[in-house]
Amino acid sequence: MIPTTNIPFGRRKTDLTPPPRKRQRIGFFEDFRRFFLRGLAALLPTLITLSLLVWIWNFLWETLGRHLIFGLKW
């Protein structure tokens, strides 16, 4: 049995592959911006979580904490 391919007669498989693209030279500021944004995206969930925990702690302290301490002292 002869294997069939979609390559037209007289052309080699290597003729159908596109030539490798040349990488564009990226400048320092483009690299810096890209790495900075990726680092910010990695740190942002942690910073948001910490700020929410601090906000919840302050909210509970202002609403319940003072009253609980007053009740314990009384």
PDB file of N, CA, C and O in Angstrom:
ATOM      1  N   MET A   1       0.834  -1.174   0.000  1.00  0.00           N
ATOM      2  CA  MET A   1       0.000   0.000   0.000  1.00  0.00           C
ATOM      3  C   MET A   1       0.884   1.244   0.000  1.00  0.00           C
ATOM      4  O   MET A   1       1.834   1.333   0.778  1.00  0.00           O
ATOM      5  N   ILE A   2       0.582   2.177  -0.847  1.00  0.00           N
ATOM      6  CA  ILE A   2       1.369   3.392  -0.989  1.00  0.00           C
ATOM      7  C   ILE A   2       0.720   4.490  -0.144  1.00  0.00           C
ATOM      8  O   ILE A   2      -0.474   4.757  -0.278  1.00  0.00           O
ATOM      9  N   PRO A   3       1.521   5.133   0.739  1.00  0.00           N
ATOM     10  CA  PRO A   3       0.926   6.202   1.546  1.00  0.00           C
ATOM     11  C   PRO A   3       0.594   7.409   0.681  1.00  0.00           C
ATOM     12  O   PRO A   3       1.362   7.788  -0.203  1.00  0.00           O
ATOM     13  N   THR A   4      -0.529   7.990   0.942  1.00  0.00           N
ATOM     14  CA  THR A   4      -0.933   9.184   0.195  1.00  0.00           C
ATOM     15  C   THR A   4      -0.696  10.414   1.046  1.00  0.00           C
ATOM     16  O   THR A   4      -0.879  10.390   2.263  1.00  0.00           O
ATOM     17  N   THR A   5      -0.294  11.471   0.402  1.00  0.00           N
ATOM     18  CA  THR A   5      -0.071  12.744   1.086  1.00  0.00           C
ATOM     19  C   THR A   5      -0.754  13.840   0.299  1.00  0.00           C
ATOM     20  O   THR A   5      -1.178  13.637  -0.838  1.00  0.00           O
ATOM     21  N   ASN A   6      -0.853  14.983   0.906  1.00  0.00           N
ATOM     22  CA  ASN A   6      -1.469  16.134   0.257  1.00  0.00           C
ATOM     23  C   ASN A   6      -0.452  17.027  -0.444  1.00  0.00           C
ATOM     24  O   ASN A   6      -0.776  18.152  -0.824  1.00  0.00           O
ATOM     25  N   ILE A   7       0.760  16.543  -0.616  1.00  0.00           N
ATOM     26  CA  ILE A   7       1.807  17.325  -1.258  1.00  0.00           C
ATOM     27  C   ILE A   7       1.651  17.188  -2.775  1.00  0.00           C
ATOM     28  O   ILE A   7       1.595  16.073  -3.294  1.00  0.00           O
ATOM     29  N   PRO A   8       1.579  18.320  -3.489  1.00  0.00           N
ATOM     30  CA  PRO A   8       1.451  18.236  -4.946  1.00  0.00           C
ATOM     31  C   PRO A   8       2.670  17.571  -5.574  1.00  0.00           C
ATOM     32  O   PRO A   8       3.765  17.594  -5.012  1.00  0.00           O
ATOM     33  N   PHE A   9       2.461  16.980  -6.744  1.00  0.00           N
ATOM     34  CA  PHE A   9       3.531  16.263  -7.437  1.00  0.00           C
ATOM     35  C   PHE A   9       4.654  17.221  -7.809  1.00  0.00           C
ATOM     36  O   PHE A   9       4.403  18.308  -8.329  1.00  0.00           O
ATOM     37  N   GLY A  10       5.861  16.828  -7.549  1.00  0.00           N
ATOM     38  CA  GLY A  10       7.019  17.613  -7.926  1.00  0.00           C
ATOM     39  C   GLY A  10       7.483  18.582  -6.849  1.00  0.00           C
ATOM     40  O   GLY A  10       8.503  19.246  -7.033  1.00  0.00           O
ATOM     41  N   ARG A  11       6.781  18.686  -5.751  1.00  0.00           N
ATOM     42  CA  ARG A  11       7.211  19.581  -4.668  1.00  0.00           C
ATOM     43  C   ARG A  11       7.611  18.752  -3.462  1.00  0.00           C
ATOM     44  O   ARG A  11       7.025  17.706  -3.181  1.00  0.00           O
ATOM     45  N   ARG A  12       8.595  19.227  -2.775  1.00  0.00           N
ATOM     46  CA  ARG A  12       9.034  18.540  -1.570  1.00  0.00           C
ATOM     47  C   ARG A  12       8.333  19.142  -0.357  1.00  0.00           C
ATOM     48  O   ARG A  12       7.834  20.266  -0.401  1.00  0.00           O
ATOM     49  N   LYS A  13       8.309  18.381   0.707  1.00  0.00           N
ATOM     50  CA  LYS A  13       7.648  18.840   1.928  1.00  0.00           C
ATOM     51  C   LYS A  13       8.340  20.088   2.488  1.00  0.00           C
ATOM     52  O   LYS A  13       7.688  20.963   3.058  1.00  0.00           O
ATOM     53  N   THR A  14       9.639  20.160   2.323  1.00  0.00           N
ATOM     54  CA  THR A  14      10.359  21.317   2.846  1.00  0.00           C
ATOM     55  C   THR A  14      10.023  22.585   2.067  1.00  0.00           C
ATOM     56  O   THR A  14      10.186  23.686   2.592  1.00  0.00           O
ATOM     57  N   ASP A  15       9.559  22.455   0.829  1.00  0.00           N
ATOM     58  CA  ASP A  15       9.160  23.630   0.056  1.00  0.00           C
ATOM     59  C   ASP A  15       7.884  24.259   0.605  1.00  0.00           C
ATOM     60  O   ASP A  15       7.640  25.448   0.403  1.00  0.00           O
ATOM     61  N   LEU A  16       7.077  23.473   1.291  1.00  0.00           N
ATOM     62  CA  LEU A  16       5.782  23.964   1.780  1.00  0.00           C
ATOM     63  C   LEU A  16       5.879  24.651   3.128  1.00  0.00           C
ATOM     64  O   LEU A  16       4.985  25.416   3.491  1.00  0.00           O
ATOM     65  N   THR A  17       6.939  24.398   3.877  1.00  0.00           N
ATOM     66  CA  THR A  17       7.069  25.032   5.183  1.00  0.00           C
ATOM     67  C   THR A  17       7.543  26.470   5.006  1.00  0.00           C
ATOM     68  O   THR A  17       8.449  26.733   4.216  1.00  0.00           O
ATOM     69  N   PRO A  18       6.932  27.401   5.740  1.00  0.00           N
ATOM     70  CA  PRO A  18       7.357  28.799   5.602  1.00  0.00           C
ATOM     71  C   PRO A  18       8.743  29.008   6.202  1.00  0.00           C
ATOM     72  O   PRO A  18       9.146  28.280   7.109  1.00  0.00           O
ATOM     73  N   PRO A  19       9.457  29.982   5.707  1.00  0.00           N
ATOM     74  CA  PRO A  19      10.788  30.240   6.273  1.00  0.00           C
ATOM     75  C   PRO A  19      10.645  30.747   7.706  1.00  0.00           C
ATOM     76  O   PRO A  19       9.645  31.384   8.037  1.00  0.00           O
ATOM     77  N   PRO A  20      11.618  30.476   8.545  1.00  0.00           N
ATOM     78  CA  PRO A  20      11.522  30.940   9.936  1.00  0.00           C
ATOM     79  C   PRO A  20      11.496  32.469   9.986  1.00  0.00           C
ATOM     80  O   PRO A  20      12.218  33.158   9.264  1.00  0.00           O
ATOM     81  N   ARG A  21      10.627  32.965  10.874  1.00  0.00           N
ATOM     82  CA  ARG A  21      10.526  34.421  11.007  1.00  0.00           C
ATOM     83  C   ARG A  21      11.719  34.962  11.777  1.00  0.00           C
ATOM     84  O   ARG A  21      12.203  34.333  12.718  1.00  0.00           O
ATOM     85  N   LYS A  22      12.184  36.123  11.374  1.00  0.00           N
ATOM     86  CA  LYS A  22      13.262  36.770  12.102  1.00  0.00           C
ATOM     87  C   LYS A  22      12.652  37.496  13.296  1.00  0.00           C
ATOM     88  O   LYS A  22      11.636  38.180  13.173  1.00  0.00           O
ATOM     89  N   ARG A  23      13.284  37.336  14.438  1.00  0.00           N
ATOM     90  CA  ARG A  23      12.793  38.007  15.638  1.00  0.00           C
ATOM     91  C   ARG A  23      13.140  39.480  15.562  1.00  0.00           C
ATOM     92  O   ARG A  23      14.263  39.862  15.235  1.00  0.00           O
ATOM     93  N   GLN A  24      12.155  40.289  15.869  1.00  0.00           N
ATOM     94  CA  GLN A  24      12.418  41.722  15.889  1.00  0.00           C
ATOM     95  C   GLN A  24      13.199  42.060  17.144  1.00  0.00           C
ATOM     96  O   GLN A  24      12.983  41.483  18.210  1.00  0.00           O
ATOM     97  N   ARG A  25      14.080  42.977  16.996  1.00  0.00           N
ATOM     98  CA  ARG A  25      14.861  43.409  18.149  1.00  0.00           C
ATOM     99  C   ARG A  25      13.978  44.289  19.025  1.00  0.00           C
ATOM    100  O   ARG A  25      13.429  45.290  18.565  1.00  0.00           O
ATOM    101  N   ILE A  26      13.851  43.905  20.281  1.00  0.00           N
ATOM    102  CA  ILE A  26      13.012  44.644  21.226  1.00  0.00           C
ATOM    103  C   ILE A  26      13.924  45.495  22.092  1.00  0.00           C
ATOM    104  O   ILE A  26      14.957  45.027  22.569  1.00  0.00           O
ATOM    105  N   GLY A  27      13.543  46.727  22.289  1.00  0.00           N
ATOM    106  CA  GLY A  27      14.355  47.643  23.070  1.00  0.00           C
ATOM    107  C   GLY A  27      14.204  47.432  24.566  1.00  0.00           C
ATOM    108  O   GLY A  27      13.385  46.639  25.029  1.00  0.00           O
ATOM    109  N   PHE A  28      15.012  48.158  25.295  1.00  0.00           N
ATOM    110  CA  PHE A  28      15.032  48.026  26.750  1.00  0.00           C
ATOM    111  C   PHE A  28      13.697  48.415  27.360  1.00  0.00           C
ATOM    112  O   PHE A  28      13.199  47.714  28.241  1.00  0.00           O
ATOM    113  N   PHE A  29      13.105  49.518  26.913  1.00  0.00           N
ATOM    114  CA  PHE A  29      11.883  50.003  27.532  1.00  0.00           C
ATOM    115  C   PHE A  29      10.698  49.085  27.250  1.00  0.00           C
ATOM    116  O   PHE A  29       9.815  48.950  28.097  1.00  0.00           O
ATOM    117  N   GLU A  30      10.660  48.454  26.081  1.00  0.00           N
ATOM    118  CA  GLU A  30       9.599  47.495  25.798  1.00  0.00           C
ATOM    119  C   GLU A  30       9.732  46.272  26.693  1.00  0.00           C
ATOM    120  O   GLU A  30       8.742  45.764  27.219  1.00  0.00           O
ATOM    121  N   ASP A  31      10.973  45.802  26.863  1.00  0.00           N
ATOM    122  CA  ASP A  31      11.203  44.674  27.775  1.00  0.00           C
ATOM    123  C   ASP A  31      10.838  45.050  29.193  1.00  0.00           C
ATOM    124  O   ASP A  31      10.171  44.282  29.886  1.00  0.00           O
ATOM    125  N   PHE A  32      11.264  46.220  29.636  1.00  0.00           N
ATOM    126  CA  PHE A  32      10.990  46.663  30.998  1.00  0.00           C
ATOM    127  C   PHE A  32       9.490  46.751  31.233  1.00  0.00           C
ATOM    128  O   PHE A  32       8.989  46.274  32.251  1.00  0.00           O
ATOM    129  N   ARG A  33       8.769  47.361  30.290  1.00  0.00           N
ATOM    130  CA  ARG A  33       7.321  47.495  30.444  1.00  0.00           C
ATOM    131  C   ARG A  33       6.644  46.126  30.506  1.00  0.00           C
ATOM    132  O   ARG A  33       5.753  45.899  31.324  1.00  0.00           O
ATOM    133  N   ARG A  34       7.078  45.221  29.633  1.00  0.00           N
ATOM    134  CA  ARG A  34       6.469  43.892  29.606  1.00  0.00           C
ATOM    135  C   ARG A  34       6.731  43.143  30.908  1.00  0.00           C
ATOM    136  O   ARG A  34       5.812  42.548  31.471  1.00  0.00           O
ATOM    137  N   PHE A  35       7.981  43.161  31.398  1.00  0.00           N
ATOM    138  CA  PHE A  35       8.311  42.458  32.638  1.00  0.00           C
ATOM    139  C   PHE A  35       7.649  43.127  33.834  1.00  0.00           C
ATOM    140  O   PHE A  35       7.214  42.445  34.762  1.00  0.00           O
ATOM    141  N   PHE A  36       7.569  44.456  33.823  1.00  0.00           N
ATOM    142  CA  PHE A  36       6.930  45.161  34.929  1.00  0.00           C
ATOM    143  C   PHE A  36       5.454  44.804  35.011  1.00  0.00           C
ATOM    144  O   PHE A  36       4.934  44.549  36.098  1.00  0.00           O
ATOM    145  N   LEU A  37       4.784  44.786  33.876  1.00  0.00           N
ATOM    146  CA  LEU A  37       3.358  44.452  33.884  1.00  0.00           C
ATOM    147  C   LEU A  37       3.123  43.003  34.293  1.00  0.00           C
ATOM    148  O   LEU A  37       2.159  42.715  35.002  1.00  0.00           O
ATOM    149  N   ARG A  38       3.979  42.093  33.864  1.00  0.00           N
ATOM    150  CA  ARG A  38       3.838  40.697  34.278  1.00  0.00           C
ATOM    151  C   ARG A  38       4.086  40.540  35.780  1.00  0.00           C
ATOM    152  O   ARG A  38       3.378  39.788  36.449  1.00  0.00           O
ATOM    153  N   GLY A  39       5.077  41.237  36.306  1.00  0.00           N
ATOM    154  CA  GLY A  39       5.327  41.176  37.742  1.00  0.00           C
ATOM    155  C   GLY A  39       4.196  41.780  38.534  1.00  0.00           C
ATOM    156  O   GLY A  39       3.818  41.263  39.585  1.00  0.00           O
ATOM    157  N   LEU A  40       3.648  42.881  38.031  1.00  0.00           N
ATOM    158  CA  LEU A  40       2.510  43.506  38.695  1.00  0.00           C
ATOM    159  C   LEU A  40       1.304  42.575  38.680  1.00  0.00           C
ATOM    160  O   LEU A  40       0.586  42.471  39.675  1.00  0.00           O
ATOM    161  N   ALA A  41       1.081  41.905  37.568  1.00  0.00           N
ATOM    162  CA  ALA A  41      -0.033  40.966  37.482  1.00  0.00           C
ATOM    163  C   ALA A  41       0.165  39.785  38.426  1.00  0.00           C
ATOM    164  O   ALA A  41      -0.810  39.213  38.916  1.00  0.00           O
ATOM    165  N   ALA A  42       1.409  39.418  38.683  1.00  0.00           N
ATOM    166  CA  ALA A  42       1.672  38.313  39.607  1.00  0.00           C
ATOM    167  C   ALA A  42       1.484  38.751  41.055  1.00  0.00           C
ATOM    168  O   ALA A  42       1.018  37.965  41.880  1.00  0.00           O
ATOM    169  N   LEU A  43       1.840  39.998  41.378  1.00  0.00           N
ATOM    170  CA  LEU A  43       1.742  40.476  42.757  1.00  0.00           C
ATOM    171  C   LEU A  43       0.375  41.039  43.115  1.00  0.00           C
ATOM    172  O   LEU A  43       0.015  41.084  44.291  1.00  0.00           O
ATOM    173  N   LEU A  44      -0.374  41.459  42.140  1.00  0.00           N
ATOM    174  CA  LEU A  44      -1.638  42.138  42.407  1.00  0.00           C
ATOM    175  C   LEU A  44      -2.621  41.308  43.233  1.00  0.00           C
ATOM    176  O   LEU A  44      -3.206  41.862  44.163  1.00  0.00           O
ATOM    177  N   PRO A  45      -2.843  40.024  42.962  1.00  0.00           N
ATOM    178  CA  PRO A  45      -3.774  39.270  43.809  1.00  0.00           C
ATOM    179  C   PRO A  45      -3.345  39.215  45.268  1.00  0.00           C
ATOM    180  O   PRO A  45      -4.186  39.292  46.163  1.00  0.00           O
ATOM    181  N   THR A  46      -2.058  39.083  45.516  1.00  0.00           N
ATOM    182  CA  THR A  46      -1.570  39.054  46.894  1.00  0.00           C
ATOM    183  C   THR A  46      -1.783  40.398  47.571  1.00  0.00           C
ATOM    184  O   THR A  46      -2.224  40.451  48.719  1.00  0.00           O
ATOM    185  N   LEU A  47      -1.477  41.484  46.874  1.00  0.00           N
ATOM    186  CA  LEU A  47      -1.660  42.808  47.462  1.00  0.00           C
ATOM    187  C   LEU A  47      -3.131  43.109  47.730  1.00  0.00           C
ATOM    188  O   LEU A  47      -3.466  43.707  48.752  1.00  0.00           O
ATOM    189  N   ILE A  48      -4.000  42.703  46.830  1.00  0.00           N
ATOM    190  CA  ILE A  48      -5.433  42.918  47.036  1.00  0.00           C
ATOM    191  C   ILE A  48      -5.916  42.118  48.241  1.00  0.00           C
ATOM    192  O   ILE A  48      -6.690  42.626  49.053  1.00  0.00           O
ATOM    193  N   THR A  49      -5.465  40.872  48.363  1.00  0.00           N
ATOM    194  CA  THR A  49      -5.865  40.039  49.494  1.00  0.00           C
ATOM    195  C   THR A  49      -5.397  40.646  50.810  1.00  0.00           C
ATOM    196  O   THR A  49      -6.164  40.713  51.771  1.00  0.00           O
ATOM    197  N   LEU A  50      -4.148  41.086  50.859  1.00  0.00           N
ATOM    198  CA  LEU A  50      -3.636  41.687  52.093  1.00  0.00           C
ATOM    199  C   LEU A  50      -4.382  42.968  52.449  1.00  0.00           C
ATOM    200  O   LEU A  50      -4.700  43.193  53.617  1.00  0.00           O
ATOM    201  N   SER A  51      -4.663  43.806  51.458  1.00  0.00           N
ATOM    202  CA  SER A  51      -5.379  45.042  51.753  1.00  0.00           C
ATOM    203  C   SER A  51      -6.800  44.756  52.223  1.00  0.00           C
ATOM    204  O   SER A  51      -7.307  45.454  53.101  1.00  0.00           O
ATOM    205  N   LEU A  52      -7.451  43.743  51.656  1.00  0.00           N
ATOM    206  CA  LEU A  52      -8.785  43.375  52.130  1.00  0.00           C
ATOM    207  C   LEU A  52      -8.742  42.844  53.562  1.00  0.00           C
ATOM    208  O   LEU A  52      -9.622  43.158  54.363  1.00  0.00           O
ATOM    209  N   LEU A  53      -7.722  42.041  53.893  1.00  0.00           N
ATOM    210  CA  LEU A  53      -7.602  41.544  55.264  1.00  0.00           C
ATOM    211  C   LEU A  53      -7.373  42.679  56.261  1.00  0.00           C
ATOM    212  O   LEU A  53      -7.939  42.670  57.354  1.00  0.00           O
ATOM    213  N   VAL A  54      -6.555  43.643  55.891  1.00  0.00           N
ATOM    214  CA  VAL A  54      -6.321  44.796  56.774  1.00  0.00           C
ATOM    215  C   VAL A  54      -7.598  45.600  56.928  1.00  0.00           C
ATOM    216  O   VAL A  54      -7.931  46.040  58.028  1.00  0.00           O
ATOM    217  N   TRP A  55      -8.315  45.795  55.825  1.00  0.00           N
ATOM    218  CA  TRP A  55      -9.565  46.552  55.893  1.00  0.00           C
ATOM    219  C   TRP A  55     -10.585  45.831  56.779  1.00  0.00           C
ATOM    220  O   TRP A  55     -11.258  46.473  57.585  1.00  0.00           O
ATOM    221  N   ILE A  56     -10.707  44.509  56.642  1.00  0.00           N
ATOM    222  CA  ILE A  56     -11.650  43.741  57.472  1.00  0.00           C
ATOM    223  C   ILE A  56     -11.244  43.808  58.940  1.00  0.00           C
ATOM    224  O   ILE A  56     -12.097  43.953  59.815  1.00  0.00           O
ATOM    225  N   TRP A  57      -9.933  43.703  59.212  1.00  0.00           N
ATOM    226  CA  TRP A  57      -9.454  43.784  60.597  1.00  0.00           C
ATOM    227  C   TRP A  57      -9.806  45.140  61.206  1.00  0.00           C
ATOM    228  O   TRP A  57     -10.314  45.203  62.326  1.00  0.00           O
ATOM    229  N   ASN A  58      -9.541  46.217  60.480  1.00  0.00           N
ATOM    230  CA  ASN A  58      -9.858  47.552  60.997  1.00  0.00           C
ATOM    231  C   ASN A  58     -11.360  47.734  61.184  1.00  0.00           C
ATOM    232  O   ASN A  58     -11.790  48.331  62.171  1.00  0.00           O
ATOM    233  N   PHE A  59     -12.154  47.234  60.258  1.00  0.00           N
ATOM    234  CA  PHE A  59     -13.603  47.348  60.364  1.00  0.00           C
ATOM    235  C   PHE A  59     -14.116  46.611  61.601  1.00  0.00           C
ATOM    236  O   PHE A  59     -14.933  47.144  62.351  1.00  0.00           O
ATOM    237  N   LEU A  60     -13.630  45.378  61.811  1.00  0.00           N
ATOM    238  CA  LEU A  60     -14.074  44.622  62.985  1.00  0.00           C
ATOM    239  C   LEU A  60     -13.587  45.260  64.277  1.00  0.00           C
ATOM    240  O   LEU A  60     -14.304  45.254  65.278  1.00  0.00           O
ATOM    241  N   TRP A  61     -12.375  45.811  64.267  1.00  0.00           N
ATOM    242  CA  TRP A  61     -11.871  46.457  65.474  1.00  0.00           C
ATOM    243  C   TRP A  61     -12.703  47.691  65.816  1.00  0.00           C
ATOM    244  O   TRP A  61     -13.026  47.921  66.981  1.00  0.00           O
ATOM    245  N   GLU A  62     -13.047  48.481  64.805  1.00  0.00           N
ATOM    246  CA  GLU A  62     -13.828  49.693  65.052  1.00  0.00           C
ATOM    247  C   GLU A  62     -15.252  49.364  65.508  1.00  0.00           C
ATOM    248  O   GLU A  62     -15.805  50.067  66.354  1.00  0.00           O
ATOM    249  N   THR A  63     -15.850  48.305  64.956  1.00  0.00           N
ATOM    250  CA  THR A  63     -17.246  48.022  65.282  1.00  0.00           C
ATOM    251  C   THR A  63     -17.408  47.112  66.494  1.00  0.00           C
ATOM    252  O   THR A  63     -18.314  47.334  67.298  1.00  0.00           O
ATOM    253  N   LEU A  64     -16.570  46.102  66.654  1.00  0.00           N
ATOM    254  CA  LEU A  64     -16.752  45.132  67.728  1.00  0.00           C
ATOM    255  C   LEU A  64     -15.664  45.166  68.792  1.00  0.00           C
ATOM    256  O   LEU A  64     -15.948  44.968  69.973  1.00  0.00           O
ATOM    257  N   GLY A  65     -14.453  45.410  68.396  1.00  0.00           N
ATOM    258  CA  GLY A  65     -13.318  45.284  69.302  1.00  0.00           C
ATOM    259  C   GLY A  65     -13.395  46.185  70.519  1.00  0.00           C
ATOM    260  O   GLY A  65     -13.156  45.741  71.642  1.00  0.00           O
ATOM    261  N   ARG A  66     -13.722  47.426  70.303  1.00  0.00           N
ATOM    262  CA  ARG A  66     -13.789  48.367  71.424  1.00  0.00           C
ATOM    263  C   ARG A  66     -14.887  47.978  72.403  1.00  0.00           C
ATOM    264  O   ARG A  66     -14.717  48.092  73.616  1.00  0.00           O
ATOM    265  N   HIS A  67     -16.004  47.523  71.872  1.00  0.00           N
ATOM    266  CA  HIS A  67     -17.113  47.138  72.746  1.00  0.00           C
ATOM    267  C   HIS A  67     -16.778  45.864  73.529  1.00  0.00           C
ATOM    268  O   HIS A  67     -17.146  45.740  74.697  1.00  0.00           O
ATOM    269  N   LEU A  68     -16.089  44.926  72.893  1.00  0.00           N
ATOM    270  CA  LEU A  68     -15.696  43.711  73.596  1.00  0.00           C
ATOM    271  C   LEU A  68     -14.709  44.016  74.717  1.00  0.00           C
ATOM    272  O   LEU A  68     -14.817  43.448  75.804  1.00  0.00           O
ATOM    273  N   ILE A  69     -13.759  44.894  74.471  1.00  0.00           N
ATOM    274  CA  ILE A  69     -12.785  45.250  75.513  1.00  0.00           C
ATOM    275  C   ILE A  69     -13.477  45.998  76.647  1.00  0.00           C
ATOM    276  O   ILE A  69     -13.172  45.770  77.817  1.00  0.00           O
ATOM    277  N   PHE A  70     -14.401  46.882  76.311  1.00  0.00           N
ATOM    278  CA  PHE A  70     -15.157  47.578  77.339  1.00  0.00           C
ATOM    279  C   PHE A  70     -15.945  46.575  78.178  1.00  0.00           C
ATOM    280  O   PHE A  70     -15.992  46.697  79.402  1.00  0.00           O
ATOM    281  N   GLY A  71     -16.557  45.596  77.540  1.00  0.00           N
ATOM    282  CA  GLY A  71     -17.326  44.583  78.273  1.00  0.00           C
ATOM    283  C   GLY A  71     -16.432  43.729  79.145  1.00  0.00           C
ATOM    284  O   GLY A  71     -16.827  43.359  80.251  1.00  0.00           O
ATOM    285  N   LEU A  72     -15.238  43.405  78.677  1.00  0.00           N
ATOM    286  CA  LEU A  72     -14.322  42.619  79.496  1.00  0.00           C
ATOM    287  C   LEU A  72     -13.822  43.417  80.706  1.00  0.00           C
ATOM    288  O   LEU A  72     -13.681  42.870  81.800  1.00  0.00           O
ATOM    289  N   LYS A  73     -13.559  44.693  80.505  1.00  0.00           N
ATOM    290  CA  LYS A  73     -13.093  45.527  81.635  1.00  0.00           C
ATOM    291  C   LYS A  73     -14.211  45.743  82.639  1.00  0.00           C
ATOM    292  O   LYS A  73     -13.957  45.831  83.840  1.00  0.00           O
ATOM    293  N   TRP A  74     -15.413  45.825  82.173  1.00  0.00           N
ATOM    294  CA  TRP A  74     -16.553  46.073  83.064  1.00  0.00           C
ATOM    295  C   TRP A  74     -16.821  44.868  83.916  1.00  0.00           C
ATOM    296  O   TRP A  74     -17.743  44.881  84.731  1.00  0.00           O
TER     297      TRP A  74
END
